[in-house]
Every structure is written in C-alpha cells, then in structure tokens.
Amino acid sequence: MKDQLTDFEQDLSNFKSEINLKEVLWKYIIRWPWILISVALSISVCYYYLRYTQPLYEASSTILLRDESKGRSIDELSTFSDLGIINTKSNLENEIEILKSRTLMQRVCRQLHLNISYSVERSPLELDLYQASPIEIQSKENDSLFFESSGSFIYKPVSGTEFIIKRNETEKKYAYNHFIDLGFGEFRIIKKREESIYANEEISVSVRPIATVADIYTKKLSIETINAKSNVIRMRVRDAVVIRAKQVLNALTLQYKQDAINDKNQASINTAEFIGERIRFITAELSELEGNAEDFKRKNNLVDIPSETSIYLTTESDFSKLILETSIQLELSKYFYNYVNTEKEATELLPADLGLADETVTLMLEKYNEAVLKRNRVLKGAGPNNPDAIQLQEQLTRSRENIMQSVRNYISILELKVKELGTQQGKIAGKISQVPRKEREYREIERQQNIKEALYLYLLQKREETALALSVSVSNAKVIDEAYSSGSIVAPNRRFLFLLAIIAGLLIPVIVIYVNDLFDTKVLDSKALKDLNVPFIGEIPSSNQKNRLVAVVGDKSYFSEAFRLVRTNISFLLKDNLSKGKVIFITSSLAKEGKTFVSINLAAVAASAGKRVLIVGLDLRRQKLLTYLKLPPHEGISNFLINSTSTVDKYIIPFPENEQIDILPSGDIPPNPSELLMKDKLEEVFNYARENYDYIIVDTAPAGLVTDTVLAAKYADCVIYIVRANHTDKKTLSTPLNFYKENRLPNLAFLLNDVSDHSLASYPYTYNYSYTEEKPPWWKRIRLKF
C-alpha cells in the first residue's frame, strides 16, 4: 500500500513539474472580469480616499547652526566676564534633536494657539479656517485646565452681541467678551473680523491638549542637513494650512534661538535665580518683621505711642464721666423703686419725668398714668363697683407690678455697667503706666525692619545687573531662509496612489486565485485526471434543471452533446469487445458524485441511437435508483439472488420516459450485500441482460467505501469511474489509480461530472458548442467567465 501511495505521489510530482506557461496564464486570463472589477474597485477606493483625505502642503526653512569655537571671539564679551557668562560649543546632531524636542514644540503650540482649531462644513471635507476665522477663543491667564483638556462645540452667530453654542445636543446663548465654562477651562469668544466671509456661518471649534498637538507636529517635522561638510540644516513641516506650516517653522526657530541663549547664559541665569531666591527670602523676612510690628501694635492696641498715650488719658476721663452718669441713674432708679414700693397706692399717679434713661420704663409710666386718669373719670360718673372701674383697677395693678419689675431689671443692668466701667477704667490706668516699656520694645522691631529693607534694595540692584548681563548674549543659530512654501499639494501623491491602485487591482485577484488554487485540494478540471495516465472519456457540465434526465431524444444542448461524446468514447474503449451486450459499470470513490445521474443519462443517449438499454441498480445498500427516478419501490436483484426459483425478467420494469430502456432495481436492502454479490446466481443476471439488451448500465456502490463493486467487476466490460468537479478530493484519486494499475476494475476510465461553466472555459482547448442554440447575450457570456 505504501508503494502504491508513493507511485501516486510521484505521478502528482511529475504533474506539478510539467507546468505549461500558457495554461498558467490562461487560468488568469479567463478570469479577466474579476481582474477588471478589482482594478475598478481599487481605482474607486483610491478616488474616494483622495476625495476624503485632507491635502497637505509643505513649508521649509533653512538655518545655520554656528560653531561657537569659530563664530565668536572671547574678547567680544570680555566686558561682562565678571558676571560669569559661560558659552558652550553646539553639536550639530544634538542641536537637531533639540529642535525635534517635544518641549520646544509645546511652546510653539502654546504661542500660536494650535490647540484651538476652527472649521466650517464644506463638501467633501471640512475647511480649516485657522487665521481666517472671524472669531477667536481666549482663555483665562494661567488656566492650565484649558491647555490640558479637550472639548468641542459649534459656534453660531445670532447678533452683533450674542451667539449660540451647540454642544451635546443642547443650545445656549452667550454674549461676546464674557468668560464661559464648558467643562474644559474658562474662555471667552471675541470677534476678529466683521467683514469675514465666514462671519455668518456655523463654525466648529475644537480644543485639544497642548501635549497632544505638540506630538502631532513633532511627527510632522522633518530635519535634514544640506550636506555633510556644513552646519546648514533644512526643516520641513507638512500641514493642511500653508500659513500655519510656515508660522510653526518660524516660531520653532525663535524658540530654539531663545533656548540656545538661555543655555549659553546658564551661569547668569543661576545667579539671577540665586538673587531671586534671596529676594524672596528677604521679602518673607520683611513680611515677618512687618507682621511682628503689626502684631505688637495690635496686641497692645497701638498705632502711634505718643498718640496712644493721649488717647489713653482721654479714654480714662471718658470712663470717669460714664461712671458718674451711670451711678446717678442707679441712685435715681433705686429712689423711684423705694418710693413706689412704700408710699404710693395703685390708684395714684406716679412721677413720670424723673430723667430715667430707660425708655421702656418711661413709656410704661406714661401709660400707667393715663390709665389712672381714665379710672378716675369712670369713678366720677359711676361708682367703685362699676365693671369698667373694676377692670381698670385690675389693669392698674398689673401695670404697677410690671413697672416695678422693669425698674428692678434696670437697676441690675446699671449695677453691672458701673462695675464694668470701673474695670475698663482700671485697665486704661494700667496701660498708661506701661507706655515707656512698649516704646522701647517697638524701637527694637523697627531697627530689624530697617536692616532687612536695605538688604532687599541691594538685591534688587544686583538683579538688574544680572539681567543686563543676560541681555548681551546672542543665539548660535542664523536664519538663512525663513519659512517658505510653493503652495502646491505634496500629499497625498495622486499619480503614485492611482498607479498603486492599478497595480493592487491587478495583483489582488491574481494572488487570490493563486492562493485558492494552492490550497484547493479538490479536482477542478480534467487536467488533474489526464495527468494520471488513466483513460479519460469526457466531461459532464453542471445542470441546474429540475429534471434528472437531461439528455433527451432530439436535444442538441451541450448537456446532450457531452453525453454523446462520452458514448462515443466508450465505443472506442470497447471496440475490441465482441460480446453481444456491453456491460458498463458506473462507480466512484464516494457517495454523491453523480453515479445515478450519469447512469440514467448515459442510458438515454444510448437508447437515442436505437439501442436496447438495461439500467441495473447494483448498489444493494441503498435503493437510490427508483427514488432518484421518482418511481415506486419494486423488488430487484437482492430479491432475485435470495429466491432460488425466480427468473430475472420478473424483476425488470419499463422506464416510463423511454420505451428503449428497462430498469432492474436493487430491490430490498439485505443484511449481507457483499455475500449476495458473491453468489453464482448473479451471473444469470448478466447472461440474461447480454442476451436481451445492447447496453447494460450498472449503477454500483462507491468503490472507495465498500468492496461490492470490486466483487462484481468480473462481469463488467468497462468501468466508468465518476469524479465530481469541485467535490472530489485529489487524495481520493489514489484509489482508482491503484485499481487501474492492479487491473482490479477492467477497462477503467475517468469521467468528470458536474463541471462548471467556469471550469469548461478555463482550458484553452475546451470543446463546448451547440448546433442550434443562438449566441447568448453579452451579459451571459461575461457571467460564464465567473
């Protein structure tokens, strides 16, 4: 078995080595519609890519990076040598990396406000306005959130003073020049150009983090040296807006020059930082001393010591007056209380104008006296038992009690006030005695404050001197050509992309076809069978007809012609066979490869030549023949082989659609089909068939699965081995190849079934025509190529 597989693999290897260039090219040429569609799709994709891709423009500038050792004499800065100015030699590669640094680009982006973009809707792309925008976004100073966050909104003008912001499906009206907060920092919108053509349009505003924008422009920046012998470099930036690309290069050059100056003056910068740090320290000490002076004055309630002394004396005199006045009120209140409590009854008037400072008591006395007068008038007209007189008497009693309680309260308040005023007077007297000591302590604080102020002024002077030293340094970079752009589009490259699209459109289907053929192990066309050196008798096209019998009498379609060609090739295959009836076995490696279909139609084309044909269903494991022809079940060969007394003609039935054809079905499915086929009685079936029919078409079981076909093969004159295109795996071809080499199946020949129109057209020598059919329309002819 291993030797047989080795031979088969050798045959396949020989087949692969004999590659016909014309056939390989033809395999792709016949699929020209796919290639044409692929090229058209590639060009369409390229067109839409170019249509919806933002065109880029390029700006470039040239600068000279001077060598410090050659570009400047030491004597030039000798005047400022005492300031410690140190200059360093620049290295070309290092300077290029500095120019590409993210830090420099972030400064450029912040300077040019590149984190803010303005655009208007245009077809097919949005139009980036940049400096053409009629509005400008201004953030609050030192608002880090605005430069670190992202957000977007749509600006819509309403009037000369108001506008609408659309964001997150909401709209809100705002006023120009007023700060607003949308969650990514506070900013305001101001008008720049009233006459702008975009002044009345909706503008999309996008805010991105400075770091993100800097990364984008760092990637857009390219730097190269002009030649290896010079320090001249060329910088390029590509951007959707020409003027923005030029401004980025110019701003980057300025930032670099400033950075270079800062590096060269690092010593002076360190000095300035030291002075600044000392100034901050002295400022803090001054603030502390001033705070101590303030705390001393606040703690001691001082503003100016001589003035404070005068104030203390005046205050002490005022307290004495208040004590006297309060004491008078206290004594007067006590006298009034004793007077009312001991001498007066509730029916007499009370003194109301005693000079009491309590307005509540005075008001109560006035009301009490009015009630007494009213009672007296009532008594004159009525008597003491009058209800009104009695009610007024009760009211006077209650009022008297309230007055007495109010006076008692007022006396208590006055006593407390007298006590508190005495305490305050004592404190003032103590402060007056402490004035000399406080004056000495304050002078000590004032002396320290004067010393720190003098040091602070000295440091300010040194800071100005250091700043003067910093101002004399120049950059080691000289601008040769400022940023320039031709204004022509540099990306995307339209010609290159269209050429690439055409090449891709050609290569993609070729690669797909090649890979598909490389990994497809199915038999696709007759070439795979012919190269096995086994007889090949023809191809049967695919049929989409519902009728299983496609080769009918008088039909000249390519289905019928294909079966007629097979019939002719079988005649040549059996030309040396002189027996009366020709027995033709139809088999395959696996099921569902078209054995029954070929058997029926091959019988039909044989019958169309006036021959008597018997179709024998020798697949005892499945009753496929009658089911396939939609005929009712009937006894057949299995029943004949089991019944020892029956005759063959008892089981033969006519074929309803052709009187030249009879059918001998397989019969009931037996439990031992192989044993039945080994009986000698099977020979009677073929002897009877040879005597009564010109052709016996035997539909057998798959030879690659069971041994039934091999057991009965001794009765066959030839064996037609069915291979189904796009279904049968090439690996299964080893089975019929071994049968052929070992001669286990006589006169074995291949028949390729279910060949698609594409496969028929894929071989340059294919025979495919029709005598009577009209030429199909162009769209059908193109469809055949698929």
ZAMARGU-4260 file (C-alpha; in steps of 0.2 Angstrom, whole numbers, plus 5000, padded with zeros to 4 digits):
<rodrens>
0) 5000/5000/5000 | 5014/5012/5004 | 5022/5008/4987 | 5006/5012/4979 | 5005/5029/4988
5) 5022/5033/4983 | 5019/5030/4965 | 5003/5041/4966 | 5014/5055/4974 | 5027/5053/4961
10) 5014/5055/4947 | 5007/5070/4956 | 5025/5077/4957 | 5028/5074/4939 | 5012/5083/4935
15) 5017/5098/4945 | 5034/5099/4937 | 5027/5099/4920 | 5020/5116/4921 | 5013/5124/4905
20) 5016/5143/4905 | 5001/5145/4893 | 4989/5136/4904 | 4995/5146/4919 | 4992/5162/4910
25) 4976/5156/4903 | 4970/5152/4921 | 4971/5171/4925 | 4966/5177/4908 | 4949/5168/4908
30) 4945/5177/4924 | 4948/5194/4917 | 4931/5201/4923 | 4936/5198/4941 | 4953/5207/4937
35) 4944/5221/4929 | 4932/5223/4943 | 4946/5223/4955 | 4955/5236/4946 | 4939/5247/4945
40) 4936/5244/4964 | 4954/5249/4968 | 4953/5265/4957 | 4937/5269/4965 | 4944/5266/4983
45) 4959/5277/4978 | 4947/5291/4971 | 4937/5291/4987 | 4952/5291/4998 | 4959/5306/4989
50) 4942/5314/4989 | 4940/5312/5008 | 4958/5315/5013 | 4964/5332/5018 | 4978/5338/5006
55) 4994/5343/5014 | 5006/5357/5010 | 5024/5359/5014 | 5034/5373/5021 | 5053/5373/5023
60) 5066/5385/5031 | 5085/5384/5031 | 5095/5389/5046 | 5114/5389/5050 | 5120/5382/5067
65) 5136/5391/5070 | 5151/5383/5079 | 5155/5393/5095 | 5173/5390/5093 | 5174/5398/5076
70) 5159/5411/5076 | 5164/5422/5091 | 5180/5429/5099 | 5182/5428/5118 | 5186/5447/5118
75) 5168/5451/5112 | 5161/5448/5130 | 5176/5452/5140 | 5167/5467/5147 | 5155/5456/5155
80) 5167/5442/5161 | 5165/5447/5179 | 5147/5441/5178 | 5152/5423/5175 | 5144/5421/5157
85) 5149/5404/5150 | 5147/5399/5132 | 5146/5381/5126 | 5150/5374/5109 | 5135/5367/5100
90) 5135/5350/5092 | 5125/5348/5076 | 5117/5331/5080 | 5112/5337/5097 | 5105/5353/5091
95) 5094/5344/5078 | 5087/5333/5092 | 5084/5349/5102 | 5074/5356/5088 | 5064/5340/5087
100) 5061/5340/5106 | 5043/5340/5112 | 5047/5354/5125 | 5051/5366/5111 | 5035/5361/5101
105) 5024/5363/5116 | 5030/5381/5117 | 5027/5384/5099 | 5009/5377/5100 | 5005/5387/5115
110) 5012/5403/5107 | 5002/5400/5091 | 4986/5393/5100 | 4987/5377/5089 | 4977/5368/5102
115) 4962/5378/5095 | 4955/5374/5078 | 4941/5382/5068 | 4932/5374/5054 | 4917/5376/5043
120) 4907/5362/5034 | 4911/5360/5016 | 4909/5346/5004 | 4918/5334/5005 | 4930/5340/5018
125) 4929/5352/5032 | 4938/5369/5029 | 4951/5373/5042 | 4950/5392/5044 | 4965/5395/5056
130) 4968/5414/5055 | 4954/5416/5043 | 4941/5413/5057 | 4930/5428/5061 | 4931/5423/5080
135) 4945/5420/5092 | 4945/5409/5108 | 4954/5417/5123 | 4957/5408/5139 | 4960/5415/5156
140) 4978/5418/5160 | 4987/5403/5169 | 4971/5392/5166 | 4980/5375/5165 | 4964/5366/5163
145) 4961/5374/5146 | 4978/5368/5139 | 4976/5351/5147 | 4958/5346/5142 | 4949/5343/5126
150) 4932/5348/5120 | 4922/5354/5106 | 4907/5364/5101 | 4898/5373/5087 | 4898/5392/5086
155) 4883/5400/5078 | 4881/5419/5077 | 4865/5427/5082 | 4868/5446/5083 | 4882/5458/5085
160) 4882/5455/5104 | 4876/5437/5106 | 4880/5420/5099 | 4874/5402/5102 | 4885/5387/5107
165) 4879/5370/5102 | 4886/5355/5112 | 4879/5338/5117 | 4863/5341/5108 | 4859/5357/5118
170) 4860/5375/5113 | 4863/5390/5124 | 4865/5409/5121 | 4880/5418/5127 | 4887/5436/5125
175) 4904/5441/5117 | 4919/5445/5128 | 4911/5436/5143 | 4920/5421/5150 | 4911/5405/5149
180) 4915/5387/5156 | 4910/5372/5146 | 4920/5360/5157 | 4937/5361/5149 | 4943/5378/5156
185) 4936/5396/5156 | 4937/5406/5140 | 4928/5419/5130 | 4924/5422/5112 | 4929/5439/5104
190) 4926/5445/5086 | 4941/5447/5075 | 4934/5451/5058 | 4917/5458/5055 | 4919/5458/5036
195) 4925/5439/5035 | 4915/5429/5023 | 4913/5416/5037 | 4905/5429/5049 | 4888/5422/5047
200) 4892/5403/5046 | 4892/5390/5060 | 4910/5386/5065 | 4916/5370/5073 | 4928/5374/5087
205) 4939/5360/5094 | 4951/5362/5109 | 4964/5349/5112 | 4978/5347/5125 | 4994/5356/5121
210) 5004/5340/5123 | 4993/5330/5110 | 4995/5344/5097 | 5014/5345/5101 | 5016/5326/5097
215) 5006/5328/5081 | 5018/5342/5075 | 5033/5334/5081 | 5029/5319/5070 | 5026/5332/5055
220) 5043/5340/5057 | 5057/5333/5047 | 5075/5340/5049 | 5090/5336/5037 | 5107/5343/5034
225) 5111/5351/5017 | 5127/5342/5016 | 5140/5333/5027 | 5153/5347/5027 | 5141/5361/5033
230) 5131/5366/5048 | 5116/5371/5037 | 5100/5362/5040 | 5083/5362/5032 | 5067/5360/5042
235) 5051/5354/5034 | 5033/5354/5040 | 5018/5347/5032 | 5001/5354/5036 | 4983/5357/5029
240) 4986/5376/5030 | 5001/5384/5022 | 5002/5399/5033 | 5001/5388/5048 | 5015/5377/5042
245) 5026/5392/5039 | 5022/5400/5056 | 5026/5384/5065 | 5044/5384/5057 | 5047/5402/5061
250) 5040/5400/5079 | 5051/5385/5081 | 5066/5394/5075 | 5063/5408/5088 | 5060/5396/5102
255) 5076/5387/5098 | 5086/5403/5097 | 5079/5408/5114 | 5083/5391/5121 | 5101/5392/5115
260) 5103/5409/5123 | 5096/5403/5139 | 5109/5388/5138 | 5124/5399/5135 | 5119/5411/5150
265) 5116/5397/5162 | 5128/5404/5174 | 5120/5421/5174 | 5103/5413/5175 | 5109/5403/5190
270) 5115/5420/5198 | 5098/5428/5194 | 5089/5413/5201 | 5100/5414/5217 | 5096/5433/5218
275) 5078/5430/5215 | 5078/5416/5229 | 5087/5428/5241 | 5074/5442/5237 | 5060/5430/5240
280) 5068/5425/5257 | 5071/5443/5262 | 5054/5448/5257 | 5047/5434/5268 | 5058/5440/5282
285) 5052/5458/5279 | 5034/5452/5279 | 5038/5443/5295 | 5045/5458/5304 | 5031/5469/5297
290) 5019/5456/5304 | 5028/5456/5321 | 5026/5475/5321 | 5008/5474/5316 | 5005/5460/5329
295) 5014/5471/5343 | 5003/5486/5339 | 4988/5475/5338 | 4992/5466/5354 | 4995/5482/5363
300) 4981/5492/5354 | 4994/5504/5347 | 4995/5515/5332 | 5007/5528/5337 | 5014/5528/5355
305) 5013/5547/5359 | 4996/5547/5351 | 4991/5531/5360 | 4996/5540/5377 | 4985/5555/5373
310) 4971/5543/5368 | 4973/5533/5385 | 4971/5549/5395 | 4956/5555/5385 | 4948/5537/5387
315) 4951/5537/5406 | 4942/5554/5408 | 4928/5547/5397 | 4926/5532/5408 | 4925/5543/5424
320) 4911/5553/5416 | 4902/5537/5411 | 4904/5530/5429 | 4897/5546/5436 | 4882/5546/5424
325) 4878/5528/5427 | 4879/5530/5446 | 4867/5544/5445 | 4854/5534/5435 | 4857/5519/5448
330) 4853/5530/5463 | 4838/5538/5454 | 4831/5521/5449 | 4833/5515/5467 | 4824/5530/5474
335) 4810/5528/5462 | 4808/5510/5466 | 4808/5513/5485 | 4796/5527/5483 | 4783/5517/5473
340) 4785/5502/5483 | 4782/5510/5500 | 4772/5526/5499 | 4760/5525/5484 | 4745/5515/5481
345) 4739/5508/5464 | 4726/5522/5462 | 4738/5537/5462 | 4748/5545/5449 | 4767/5541/5448
350) 4781/5553/5444 | 4785/5551/5425 | 4798/5564/5421 | 4812/5559/5433 | 4826/5558/5419
355) 4827/5539/5419 | 4837/5534/5403 | 4827/5518/5401 | 4814/5522/5388 | 4804/5506/5392
360) 4801/5512/5410 | 4796/5529/5404 | 4784/5523/5392 | 4776/5511/5405 | 4774/5526/5417
365) 4765/5536/5404 | 4753/5523/5400 | 4750/5519/5419 | 4746/5537/5422 | 4734/5538/5408
370) 4725/5523/5415 | 4724/5531/5432 | 4716/5546/5424 | 4704/5536/5415 | 4699/5526/5430
375) 4696/5542/5440 | 4684/5549/5426 | 4674/5532/5427 | 4673/5533/5446 | 4665/5551/5444
380) 4651/5545/5433 | 4648/5528/5441 | 4654/5521/5456 | 4668/5509/5463 | 4658/5494/5458
385) 4656/5498/5440 | 4663/5484/5429 | 4673/5496/5419 | 4680/5504/5435 | 4684/5486/5442
390) 4693/5481/5425 | 4703/5497/5425 | 4708/5494/5443 | 4714/5476/5439 | 4724/5483/5424
395) 4732/5496/5435 | 4738/5483/5447 | 4746/5473/5434 | 4754/5488/5426 | 4761/5493/5443
400) 4769/5476/5445 | 4776/5477/5428 | 4784/5494/5431 | 4791/5488/5447 | 4799/5473/5438
405) 4806/5483/5424 | 4814/5495/5437 | 4822/5481/5446 | 4829/5475/5430 | 4835/5492/5425
410) 4844/5493/5442 | 4853/5477/5440 | 4859/5482/5422 | 4865/5499/5430 | 4875/5490/5443
415) 4883/5478/5431 | 4888/5493/5420 | 4895/5503/5434 | 4906/5488/5438 | 4912/5485/5420
420) 4916/5503/5418 | 4926/5503/5434 | 4936/5488/5427 | 4939/5496/5410 | 4945/5512/5419
425) 4957/5501/5429 | 4964/5494/5413 | 4967/5511/5405 | 4976/5516/5420 | 4987/5501/5419
430) 4991/5504/5400 | 4996/5522/5404 | 5009/5516/5417 | 5016/5504/5403 | 5019/5516/5389
435) 5038/5518/5392 | 5042/5499/5391 | 5031/5497/5375 | 5040/5511/5366 | 5057/5503/5369
440) 5051/5486/5363 | 5044/5494/5347 | 5060/5503/5343 | 5070/5486/5343 | 5057/5479/5330
445) 5059/5494/5319 | 5078/5493/5319 | 5077/5475/5312 | 5065/5480/5299 | 5076/5494/5293
450) 5091/5482/5291 | 5081/5470/5280 | 5074/5484/5269 | 5092/5490/5265 | 5097/5472/5260
455) 5081/5470/5250 | 5086/5486/5240 | 5103/5480/5237 | 5097/5463/5230 | 5086/5472/5218
460) 5100/5482/5211 | 5111/5466/5208 | 5096/5458/5199 | 5096/5472/5187 | 5114/5470/5184
465) 5112/5451/5181 | 5098/5455/5169 | 5109/5467/5159 | 5122/5453/5158 | 5109/5441/5151
470) 5104/5453/5138 | 5121/5454/5129 | 5120/5435/5123 | 5116/5431/5105 | 5110/5414/5098
475) 5121/5402/5089 | 5108/5400/5075 | 5106/5411/5060 | 5091/5411/5049 | 5096/5409/5031
480) 5079/5407/5023 | 5063/5410/5033 | 5049/5398/5031 | 5043/5396/5013 | 5030/5386/5003
485) 5026/5384/4985 | 5008/5382/4989 | 5007/5365/4979 | 5000/5349/4987 | 5013/5337/4992
490) 5002/5323/5000 | 4993/5313/4995 | 5003/5309/4979 | 4988/5307/4967 | 4998/5300/4952
495) 5008/5287/4964 | 4992/5282/4973 | 4982/5279/4956 | 4997/5269/4949 | 4997/5259/4966
500) 4979/5256/4965 | 4980/5249/4947 | 4994/5238/4952 | 4985/5232/4968 | 4969/5229/4957
505) 4979/5218/4946 | 4989/5209/4960 | 4975/5206/4972 | 4964/5194/4961 | 4980/5186/4954
510) 4986/5182/4972 | 4968/5176/4977 | 4967/5165/4963 | 4984/5158/4966 | 4982/5155/4984
515) 4965/5147/4981 | 4972/5135/4968 | 4987/5132/4980 | 4976/5127/4995 | 4962/5119/4985
520) 4964/5100/4985 | 4948/5097/4975 | 4948/5091/4957 | 4944/5107/4947 | 4946/5101/4929
525) 4950/5087/4918 | 4969/5091/4918 | 4971/5083/4935 | 4964/5067/4929 | 4973/5066/4912
530) 4990/5068/4920 | 4987/5052/4930 | 4989/5042/4913 | 4972/5034/4916 | 4959/5034/4901
535) 4948/5049/4901 | 4932/5049/4892 | 4924/5066/4894 | 4916/5080/4905 | 4898/5082/4910
540) 4893/5100/4913 | 4884/5106/4928 | 4865/5106/4927 | 4853/5117/4936 | 4837/5108/4928
545) 4825/5100/4940 | 4823/5086/4928 | 4835/5072/4931 | 4835/5066/4913 | 4844/5080/4904
550) 4850/5070/4888 | 4833/5068/4879 | 4830/5062/4861 | 4832/5076/4848 | 4840/5088/4861
555) 4856/5096/4855 | 4861/5106/4870 | 4879/5105/4877 | 4872/5093/4890 | 4866/5080/4877
560) 4882/5083/4867 | 4893/5079/4882 | 4884/5063/4885 | 4885/5058/4866 | 4904/5062/4867
565) 4905/5050/4882 | 4895/5037/4872 | 4907/5038/4858 | 4922/5037/4869 | 4915/5021/4877
570) 4913/5014/4860 | 4931/5016/4856 | 4935/5009/4874 | 4925/4993/4870 | 4930/4992/4851
575) 4939/4975/4855 | 4925/4968/4864 | 4915/4956/4853 | 4902/4951/4866 | 4883/4954/4862
580) 4878/4965/4876 | 4891/4978/4883 | 4891/4979/4902 | 4896/4996/4909 | 4899/4998/4927
585) 4897/5016/4934 | 4906/5019/4951 | 4915/5032/4961 | 4926/5034/4977 | 4912/5042/4987
590) 4894/5044/4988 | 4885/5059/4979 | 4897/5061/4965 | 4884/5058/4951 | 4884/5039/4948
595) 4865/5038/4946 | 4863/5054/4936 | 4877/5048/4924 | 4869/5031/4923 | 4852/5037/4918
600) 4858/5050/4905 | 4871/5038/4898 | 4857/5025/4895 | 4846/5039/4887 | 4859/5044/4874
605) 4862/5025/4870 | 4844/5022/4868 | 4843/5038/4857 | 4854/5028/4845 | 4841/5014/4844
610) 4849/5003/4856 | 4841/4992/4870 | 4847/4998/4887 | 4845/4990/4904 | 4849/5000/4919
615) 4854/4989/4934 | 4854/4995/4952 | 4868/4985/4959 | 4870/4996/4975 | 4862/4984/4987
620) 4865/4996/5002 | 4854/5010/4995 | 4838/5010/4985 | 4844/5025/4976 | 4839/5021/4958
625) 4820/5021/4959 | 4820/5035/4972 | 4830/5046/4960 | 4818/5042/4946 | 4803/5045/4957
630) 4796/5028/4954 | 4788/5017/4967 | 4798/5004/4976 | 4800/4987/4967 | 4808/4970/4970
635) 4825/4968/4961 | 4842/4960/4961 | 4843/4956/4980 | 4826/4948/4979 | 4832/4938/4964
640) 4848/4932/4972 | 4838/4926/4988 | 4824/4917/4979 | 4832/4902/4970 | 4816/4898/4959
645) 4813/4916/4952 | 4818/4922/4935 | 4827/4939/4931 | 4813/4945/4919 | 4801/4945/4934
650) 4810/4960/4942 | 4813/4970/4926 | 4802/4986/4925 | 4800/4998/4910 | 4806/5015/4910
655) 4791/5027/4908 | 4800/5040/4899 | 4809/5029/4886 | 4802/5013/4879 | 4820/5008/4874
660) 4826/5007/4892 | 4821/4995/4906 | 4826/4995/4924 | 4832/4981/4936 | 4831/4989/4953
665) 4842/4984/4968 | 4827/4978/4977 | 4826/4976/4996 | 4841/4981/5006 | 4849/4964/5013
670) 4859/4962/5029 | 4873/4954/5019 | 4875/4963/5002 | 4893/4958/4999 | 4889/4939/5002
675) 4874/4940/4990 | 4886/4948/4976 | 4897/4933/4978 | 4884/4921/4973 | 4885/4912/4956
680) 4867/4917/4953 | 4872/4935/4949 | 4880/4928/4933 | 4862/4923/4927 | 4858/4942/4928
685) 4871/4947/4917 | 4869/4932/4905 | 4851/4937/4903 | 4855/4955/4901 | 4868/4952/4887
690) 4856/4941/4878 | 4842/4954/4878 | 4850/4971/4878 | 4863/4980/4869 | 4870/4990/4884
695) 4869/4986/4902 | 4872/5001/4913 | 4876/4996/4931 | 4874/5009/4944 | 4886/5002/4958
700) 4891/5006/4976 | 4906/5018/4979 | 4921/5008/4976 | 4931/5018/4988 | 4920/5014/5003
705) 4914/4996/5000 | 4920/4981/4991 | 4904/4977/4982 | 4909/4985/4965 | 4926/4975/4965
710) 4917/4959/4969 | 4905/4961/4954 | 4918/4969/4942 | 4922/4952/4934 | 4905/4954/4924
715) 4910/4971/4918 | 4917/4975/4901 | 4922/4993/4907 | 4921/5003/4922 | 4917/5022/4921
720) 4924/5030/4937 | 4915/5046/4941 | 4924/5061/4948 | 4914/5076/4953 | 4922/5093/4950
725) 4924/5104/4965 | 4919/5090/4976 | 4931/5075/4975 | 4947/5077/4984 | 4963/5074/4975
730) 4969/5062/4988 | 4955/5050/4984 | 4962/5048/4967 | 4974/5036/4974 | 4960/5023/4975
735) 4955/5022/4956 | 4974/5024/4952 | 4978/5008/4962 | 4963/4999/4954 | 4969/5004/4937
740) 4987/4998/4940 | 4982/4982/4948 | 4968/4979/4935 | 4955/4975/4948 | 4942/4985/4938
745) 4943/4981/4920 | 4944/4995/4907 | 4944/5008/4920 | 4941/5026/4913 | 4938/5043/4921
750) 4923/5053/4919 | 4922/5071/4926 | 4905/5076/4932 | 4897/5092/4937 | 4910/5103/4928
755) 4905/5122/4930 | 4904/5134/4915 | 4920/5142/4923 | 4930/5126/4923 | 4924/5122/4905
760) 4930/5139/4900 | 4946/5138/4910 | 4955/5127/4897 | 4961/5134/4881 | 4957/5118/4871
765) 4939/5115/4878 | 4926/5109/4866 | 4910/5117/4871 | 4897/5122/4857 | 4879/5120/4852
770) 4872/5116/4835 | 4855/5125/4836 | 4856/5137/4851 | 4858/5155/4847 | 4873/5165/4853
775) 4869/5170/4871 | 4868/5189/4876 | 4884/5198/4881 | 4880/5198/4899 | 4878/5180/4899
780) 4894/5177/4891 | 4903/5188/4904 | 4894/5178/4918 | 4902/5162/4911 | 4919/5170/4915
785) 4914/5170/4933
</rodrens>
